[in-house]
Amino acid sequence: MDAIVVFASARRDGNTGKFIDWIANELEIEIIDLSEMNISPYDYEHKNLDDDFIPLMNRLLNYKKIIFATPVYWYAVSAQMKIFIDRTSDFLDVEELKNIGRRLRGKTACIVCTSISSEADHSFLNSFKDTFEYLGMNYGGHVHANCEHGYRPNDYKEDVNKFLQAVKSLDVETAV
Ligand SMILES: Cc1cc2nc3c(=O)[nH]c(=O)nc-3n(C[C@H](O)[C@H](O)[C@H](O)COP(=O)(O)O)c2cc1C
C-alpha cells in the first residue's frame, strides 16, 4: 500500500489513536505521530527550518496517499496538526523549498477523524479540503467515528470498510 498516516492528537491512545491503529493495521501502513516530532509553529523568519518538518515532508513525499488522522477540537484539527499544516507555507515562501511543495501536487489526501458528533464537522472538513486543493492534492475522502458514547468500533465497521476499499482502490476519487 503506497500510503502513510500523519497522526496528531492530544493523546496517543485516545479515540483517534485507536481508530487510526485499526485502519493503519488493515492497510499495513506506518503511522507518524506528530507529537513525537520536534515541529515548531510557523515562523515568518524561517528560523526553524532545521527542525523535524522538512525531513518529515521528504519522507511523506515517498508515498502517493497521505492519510491525516486527527480529532475534531473546536470545529478544527488538533493543535499539532494545525502546526503541521501551517508549516507547509514554508514551501510557498522559501525559494529552495518550493520544489518540495510542488511534489505534493497530484498526491491523494484522506482524513480519519473522531468527534462527539454524529458527523464530522463541516468547517473541519472544509478547511482540510480547501488546504488540499490549494496544495494541488486530490481529496480521497474521509472516515469519521462518533465517540459521543466512547470509542465503539462495532459502530464504525461499515464506514471503515468503505473507507479501506476506497483507499485501496486506484480510483481514489470514489472514496467515501
Ligand atoms: C479541546 C477539545 C475540543 C473538542 N471540540 C469538539 C468539537 O468541536 N466537536 C466535537 O464534536 N467534539 C469535540 N471534542 C470531542 C473530541 O473530538 C472527541 O472526544 C474525540 O474523539 C477525541 O479524540 P482523542 O481521544 O484522540 O483526543 C473536543 C474535545 C476536546 C478535548
The ligand as a MOL file (V3000), in Angstrom:
LIG
                    3D

  0  0  0     0  0            999 V3000
M  V30 BEGIN CTAB
M  V30 COUNTS 31 33 0 0 0
M  V30 BEGIN ATOM
M  V30 1 C -10.2280 20.5100 23.2940 0
M  V30 2 C -11.3570 19.6760 22.7560 0
M  V30 3 C -12.2210 20.2380 21.8300 0
M  V30 4 C -13.2470 19.4700 21.2770 0
M  V30 5 N -14.0620 20.0270 20.3320 0
M  V30 6 C -15.0190 19.2670 19.7400 0
M  V30 7 C -15.8420 19.7990 18.6980 0
M  V30 8 O -15.7230 20.9490 18.2920 0
M  V30 9 N -16.8070 18.9960 18.1660 0
M  V30 10 C -16.9850 17.7000 18.5920 0
M  V30 11 O -17.8810 17.0130 18.0900 0
M  V30 12 N -16.1850 17.1530 19.5440 0
M  V30 13 C -15.2160 17.9040 20.1300 0
M  V30 14 N -14.4030 17.3490 21.0910 0
M  V30 15 C -14.5180 15.9150 21.3910 0
M  V30 16 C -13.4330 15.1180 20.6650 0
M  V30 17 O -13.4270 15.4150 19.2720 0
M  V30 18 C -13.6390 13.6120 20.8070 0
M  V30 19 O -13.7480 13.2580 22.1650 0
M  V30 20 C -12.5000 12.8580 20.1330 0
M  V30 21 O -12.8800 11.5240 19.9080 0
M  V30 22 C -11.2360 12.9100 20.9860 0
M  V30 23 O -10.2090 12.2130 20.3440 0
M  V30 24 P -8.8260 11.9260 21.1210 0
M  V30 25 O -9.1270 10.8800 22.1480 0
M  V30 26 O -7.8920 11.4660 20.0620 0
M  V30 27 O -8.4370 13.2490 21.7330 0
M  V30 28 C -13.4020 18.1130 21.6800 0
M  V30 29 C -12.5290 17.5650 22.6350 0
M  V30 30 C -11.5250 18.3340 23.1660 0
M  V30 31 C -10.5830 17.7140 24.1950 0
M  V30 END ATOM
M  V30 BEGIN BOND
M  V30 1 1 1 2
M  V30 2 1 2 3
M  V30 3 2 2 30
M  V30 4 2 3 4
M  V30 5 1 4 5
M  V30 6 1 4 28
M  V30 7 2 5 6
M  V30 8 1 6 7
M  V30 9 1 6 13
M  V30 10 2 7 8
M  V30 11 1 7 9
M  V30 12 1 9 10
M  V30 13 2 10 11
M  V30 14 1 10 12
M  V30 15 2 12 13
M  V30 16 1 13 14
M  V30 17 1 14 15
M  V30 18 1 14 28
M  V30 19 1 15 16
M  V30 20 1 16 17
M  V30 21 1 16 18
M  V30 22 1 18 19
M  V30 23 1 18 20
M  V30 24 1 20 21
M  V30 25 1 20 22
M  V30 26 1 22 23
M  V30 27 1 23 24
M  V30 28 2 24 25
M  V30 29 1 24 26
M  V30 30 1 24 27
M  V30 31 2 28 29
M  V30 32 1 29 30
M  V30 33 1 30 31
M  V30 END BOND
M  V30 END CTAB
M  END
